[in-house]
Amino acid sequence: MKKTILLSISLLIMNFVTSQNINTYLDKYKLYPNMISQHSDGEWFLSTKPIESGTPELVKITPVSRTEAKIDTLDYGFYLNISKLSNDGDHLLYAFADTIQDVRKTYMRPYKNGELGEPTDFRAFTGLESLTYFMVDKDDNVYFYSYSKSPKGIYLVLKQKDGKYSEAKLLIPKRPDLVPFSPLLLDKSTMLMAMHGEDDQSTNGIYVSKKTDNTWAKPIKIEDMPYGWSLGFDSDGNLIYINAKTRRIERYSQNTIRKAIDKTI
């Protein structure tokens, strides 16, 4: 019982520390994030460029105190600039450019008890040529944007009972001056995403789409949220993403997001 209580207290302290201080860690260790995830136990996974070296890396940040963290560089390939934990924290999906073979590679690894397991070649498994900004739900279904598919837009591949994946289905297409990427489901009928304009940058922002009769509506811009990407959830269930201008981590409670969506739609 005593050990259980101490473990519970430790997890509470870690969650408090890590929920408050990810930007402190970014500043302290001079990291420039491109994609972010946080596990329910508190540790962070970042695809990032260290400011000093400029070489893209995949790093794991384990909070130690309010200002200190353990930084582990995960050397799984060159140019590790894209990664995301599944929403339940059980898997890490990441992509990188192999400059020797001149191809992009994408792998899925199980994550349990603080350790990453053996990789599965996700690209070979699905037949997808590339993934860029993506989300993995608790059932290992993957919502993603890819520059290699036509028409461009947000797609979905469903994990089937035999462990294989379905053909990619287009959910939200690119419009003439609006490119949707970095999707995040708030629930089965509400999707947030980043969108940027190709010619008109004033359209950049965080958008919301609602699904009715299995069709996703045209996304609408949420005016109160700054533009950014890598939308996800932190260990407390708050929405997090990278502010495009500051590269700081934005954080919003789900209640705040719901109110903003109700105001928008």
C-alpha positions as CSV (number, residue, x, y, z in Angstrom):
1,M,0.0,0.0,0.0
2,K,2.8,2.4,1.0
3,K,4.6,1.8,-2.3
4,T,1.3,2.3,-4.3
5,I,0.7,5.7,-2.5
6,L,4.3,6.8,-3.1
7,L,4.0,5.8,-6.8
8,S,0.7,7.7,-7.2
9,I,2.3,10.8,-5.6
10,S,5.3,10.5,-7.9
11,L,3.1,10.4,-11.0
12,L,1.1,13.3,-9.8
13,I,4.3,15.3,-9.2
14,M,5.7,14.3,-12.6
15,N,2.4,15.3,-14.4
16,F,2.3,18.6,-12.6
17,V,5.9,19.4,-13.5
18,T,5.8,18.3,-17.1
19,S,2.4,20.0,-17.8
20,Q,3.8,23.3,-16.6
21,N,7.3,23.3,-17.9
22,I,7.8,21.9,-21.4
23,N,8.6,25.4,-22.7
24,T,11.1,25.8,-19.9
25,Y,12.8,22.5,-21.0
26,L,12.8,23.8,-24.7
27,D,14.6,26.9,-23.6
28,K,17.0,25.2,-21.2
29,Y,18.1,22.5,-23.6
30,K,17.9,24.8,-26.7
31,L,15.4,22.6,-28.6
32,Y,13.4,23.8,-31.7
33,P,10.4,21.4,-31.9
34,N,8.7,20.3,-35.2
35,M,6.4,17.7,-33.7
36,I,5.5,16.9,-30.1
37,S,3.7,14.2,-28.1
38,Q,3.3,13.6,-24.4
39,H,2.7,10.3,-22.7
40,S,0.2,10.0,-19.9
41,D,3.1,9.1,-17.6
42,G,4.6,12.5,-18.3
43,E,7.5,12.0,-20.7
44,W,7.6,13.9,-24.0
45,F,8.7,12.8,-27.5
46,L,9.9,15.6,-29.7
47,S,11.0,15.7,-33.3
48,T,13.3,18.7,-33.0
49,K,16.3,20.6,-34.2
50,P,18.8,21.4,-31.4
51,I,19.5,25.1,-32.0
52,E,23.3,24.7,-31.7
53,S,23.8,21.7,-34.1
54,G,20.7,22.2,-36.4
55,T,20.6,18.5,-37.0
56,P,17.1,17.0,-36.8
57,E,16.7,14.5,-34.0
58,L,14.0,12.4,-32.2
59,V,14.4,12.9,-28.5
60,K,12.6,11.7,-25.4
61,I,12.3,14.1,-22.5
62,T,11.7,12.7,-19.0
63,P,11.0,15.4,-16.4
64,V,13.2,15.2,-13.3
65,S,12.2,18.5,-11.7
66,R,10.6,21.8,-12.6
67,T,13.7,22.9,-14.4
68,E,15.6,19.7,-15.1
69,A,14.9,16.8,-17.4
70,K,16.6,13.7,-18.8
71,I,17.2,14.0,-22.5
72,D,17.6,10.8,-24.6
73,T,18.4,11.0,-28.3
74,L,16.8,8.1,-30.1
75,D,19.1,7.2,-33.0
76,Y,16.7,5.4,-35.3
77,G,17.7,7.0,-38.6
78,F,18.8,10.3,-40.2
79,Y,16.7,13.4,-40.3
80,L,14.2,12.3,-37.6
81,N,11.8,15.3,-38.0
82,I,8.4,13.7,-37.8
83,S,6.9,11.6,-34.9
84,K,3.8,11.1,-32.9
85,L,2.6,8.9,-30.0
86,S,-0.7,7.2,-30.4
87,N,-3.4,8.9,-28.4
88,D,-3.3,6.0,-25.8
89,G,0.5,6.2,-25.7
90,D,1.0,2.6,-26.7
91,H,2.8,3.2,-30.0
92,L,5.2,5.7,-31.6
93,L,4.9,6.4,-35.3
94,Y,7.9,8.3,-36.8
95,A,9.3,9.0,-40.3
96,F,12.7,10.1,-41.5
97,A,14.7,10.6,-44.6
98,D,17.4,8.0,-45.4
99,T,20.0,10.0,-47.3
100,I,22.1,6.9,-48.2
101,Q,19.2,5.1,-49.9
102,D,17.5,8.4,-50.8
103,V,14.1,7.3,-49.5
104,R,11.7,8.2,-46.8
105,K,11.1,5.6,-44.1
106,T,8.2,5.3,-41.6
107,Y,8.2,3.0,-38.6
108,M,5.8,2.1,-35.8
109,R,7.2,0.9,-32.4
110,P,5.3,-0.3,-29.4
111,Y,5.9,1.7,-26.2
112,K,5.4,0.2,-22.8
113,N,6.8,0.8,-19.4
114,G,9.1,3.5,-20.7
115,E,10.7,1.4,-23.4
116,L,10.3,1.3,-27.1
117,G,9.9,-2.1,-28.8
118,E,10.9,-3.5,-32.1
119,P,9.9,-1.5,-35.2
120,T,7.4,-2.4,-37.9
121,D,8.0,-1.0,-41.4
122,F,4.8,1.0,-41.6
123,R,5.4,2.1,-45.1
124,A,5.8,-1.5,-46.3
125,F,2.8,-2.5,-44.1
126,T,0.4,0.1,-45.7
127,G,1.9,0.8,-49.1
128,L,1.9,4.5,-48.3
129,E,4.9,6.3,-49.9
130,S,5.1,9.0,-47.1
131,L,3.5,10.5,-44.1
132,T,4.0,14.0,-42.9
133,Y,1.8,15.4,-40.1
134,F,-0.4,12.7,-38.6
135,M,-2.4,11.4,-35.7
136,V,-2.7,7.8,-34.4
137,D,-5.9,7.0,-32.5
138,K,-6.3,4.4,-29.7
139,D,-7.1,1.8,-32.3
140,D,-4.0,2.5,-34.3
141,N,-6.0,4.1,-37.1
142,V,-3.8,6.8,-38.7
143,Y,-5.1,10.2,-39.9
144,F,-2.5,12.0,-42.0
145,Y,-1.4,14.5,-44.6
146,S,1.0,13.4,-47.4
147,Y,2.7,15.3,-50.1
148,S,2.9,12.1,-52.2
149,K,-0.9,11.5,-52.6
150,S,-3.2,13.1,-55.1
151,P,-5.5,14.9,-54.5
152,K,-3.7,16.4,-51.5
153,G,-5.6,16.5,-48.2
154,I,-6.2,14.7,-44.9
155,Y,-6.5,10.9,-45.3
156,L,-7.4,8.0,-43.1
157,V,-6.1,4.4,-43.0
158,L,-8.0,2.0,-40.8
159,K,-6.3,-0.9,-39.0
160,Q,-8.3,-4.0,-39.8
161,K,-8.9,-7.1,-37.7
162,D,-6.2,-9.1,-39.4
163,G,-3.7,-6.3,-38.5
164,K,-3.4,-5.0,-42.0
165,Y,-4.5,-1.5,-43.0
166,S,-7.2,-0.4,-45.4
167,E,-6.7,1.7,-48.5
168,A,-6.2,5.4,-47.7
169,K,-9.5,7.3,-47.8
170,L,-9.6,11.1,-48.5
171,L,-11.5,12.9,-45.7
172,I,-10.8,16.6,-46.2
173,P,-9.3,17.7,-49.5
174,K,-7.0,20.6,-50.2
175,R,-8.9,23.7,-51.5
176,P,-7.4,26.2,-53.9
177,D,-5.6,28.2,-51.2
178,L,-6.2,26.1,-48.1
179,V,-3.9,23.1,-47.2
180,P,-5.2,21.0,-44.3
181,F,-2.7,19.0,-42.2
182,S,-1.9,18.0,-38.6
183,P,-5.3,16.5,-37.8
184,L,-6.6,15.8,-34.3
185,L,-10.0,14.2,-33.4
186,L,-11.7,15.7,-30.4
187,D,-14.4,13.1,-30.8
188,K,-15.8,10.9,-33.6
189,S,-17.5,13.9,-35.2
190,T,-15.2,16.8,-34.4
191,M,-11.8,17.3,-36.1
192,L,-9.2,20.0,-35.5
193,M,-6.4,20.7,-37.9
194,A,-3.8,23.2,-39.0
195,M,-4.4,24.9,-42.3
196,H,-2.1,27.2,-44.3
197,G,-2.6,29.2,-47.4
198,E,-0.4,28.9,-50.5
199,D,-0.8,32.5,-51.6
200,D,-2.8,34.1,-48.9
201,Q,-1.0,33.6,-45.5
202,S,-3.8,35.4,-43.7
203,T,-5.8,32.1,-44.0
204,N,-3.2,30.3,-41.8
205,G,-4.8,29.1,-38.6
206,I,-6.4,26.3,-36.5
207,Y,-9.6,25.1,-38.1
208,V,-12.5,22.8,-37.1
209,S,-14.6,20.4,-39.2
210,K,-17.7,18.6,-38.1
211,K,-18.8,15.2,-39.5
212,T,-22.5,14.7,-40.5
213,D,-23.7,11.6,-42.3
214,N,-20.1,10.3,-42.6
215,T,-19.0,13.5,-44.4
216,W,-16.6,16.0,-43.1
217,A,-17.8,19.6,-43.6
218,K,-15.6,22.4,-45.0
219,P,-13.2,23.4,-42.2
220,I,-13.8,26.8,-40.4
221,K,-11.1,28.9,-38.9
222,I,-11.1,29.4,-35.1
223,E,-10.2,33.0,-34.8
224,D,-9.0,32.9,-31.1
225,M,-6.2,30.4,-31.7
226,P,-2.8,31.2,-33.2
227,Y,-1.5,29.3,-36.2
228,G,0.6,26.2,-35.5
229,W,0.8,22.4,-35.9
230,S,1.4,19.0,-34.3
231,L,-1.9,19.1,-32.4
232,G,-2.3,16.5,-29.6
233,F,-3.1,16.0,-26.0
234,D,-0.9,16.3,-22.9
235,S,-1.0,14.0,-19.9
236,D,-3.9,16.0,-18.4
237,G,-6.0,15.8,-21.5
238,N,-5.4,19.4,-22.6
239,L,-4.9,20.3,-26.2
240,I,-1.3,21.1,-27.1
241,Y,0.4,22.2,-30.3
242,I,3.4,24.2,-31.5
243,N,2.8,27.9,-32.1
244,A,4.2,28.6,-35.6
245,K,5.5,32.0,-34.8
246,T,7.1,31.5,-31.4
247,R,7.8,27.7,-31.5
248,R,6.4,27.7,-27.9
249,I,3.9,25.0,-26.9
250,E,0.3,26.3,-26.7
251,R,-2.0,24.7,-24.2
252,Y,-5.8,24.9,-24.0
253,S,-8.3,23.0,-21.8
254,Q,-10.9,20.9,-23.7
255,N,-13.6,23.1,-22.1
256,T,-11.9,26.2,-23.6
257,I,-11.7,24.5,-27.0
258,R,-15.3,23.4,-26.9
259,K,-16.4,27.0,-26.2
260,A,-14.2,28.3,-29.0
261,I,-15.8,25.7,-31.4
262,D,-19.3,26.6,-30.3
263,K,-18.5,30.3,-31.0
264,T,-17.1,29.4,-34.4
265,I,-19.7,27.0,-35.8
